[in-house]
Amino acid sequence: MHVIWYDILPLMPIGMSTAIESLDELLAEADYVSCHVPETPETKNMIGERELALMKPGSYLINASRGTVVDIEALAAALKSGHLAGAAVDVYPSEPLANGPGFESPLRGCPNMLLTPHIGGSTEEAQRMIGIEVATAITKFVNSGASINAVNFAECDLRAIPSTDLTTVRIVNVHQNVPGVLRQINNILADYNVNKQISDSKGDVAYFMADVTVDDPKDINTIYEHITAINENIITRVLF
């Protein structure tokens, strides 16, 4: 495969690709034309009826840049006439607002035409998987304190406490991210066997998790009360 490209700016070639002097020359030579440009007044309808006519008979057009770059009506005509062998588009002058019916485009029904959403998360399958992923993350956070893949919160996780372990509890604490808080928490836990612990911070908020062996159930309340009494404490949970 030989790659040719055109840009309005003088750029160094990548690999074995070849720069072309003009867009017209590129359109006349390429078997597959792929658009990679921003949406500007200069790129609006950059590929129109004239440019499509310059493309090789039986060639293909791919537009995954911006919806206004290609004249949709002209592209539909080029496909229906057979001048172009096919096209793939995932951006549109008027983007669909939601999944399901309501998406209309002159490109619908054109031969050998692929229409896909520019954002993969816009598909019905992706929306379903996102719902499952979010629900699973919330369930893990509630049940085990895990916050992995959180967007605007510190990320922490510890391996699960075995169901047969009846003496270990998990301390989960959110506090202001200032010096000295971890020292206060560890001083409170100093009299107990801390099996494992982890801490992370994001911005002004820090997150702390620790699995602690507690032989006397009364000590659970003692630990909870002492940690929540720390001035920088935001919220503390004890998980069994």
Secondary structure by P-SEA (a helix, b strand, c coil): ccccccccccccccccbbbbccaaaaaacccbbbbbbcccccccccccaaaaaaccccbbbbbcccccccaaaaaaaaaaaccccccccccccccccccccccccccccccbbbbbbccccccaaaaaaaaaaaaaaaaaaaccccccccccbbbbbccccccccccbbbbbbbccccccaaaaaaaaacccccccccccccccbbbbbbbbbbccaaaaaaaaaaaaacccccbbbbcc
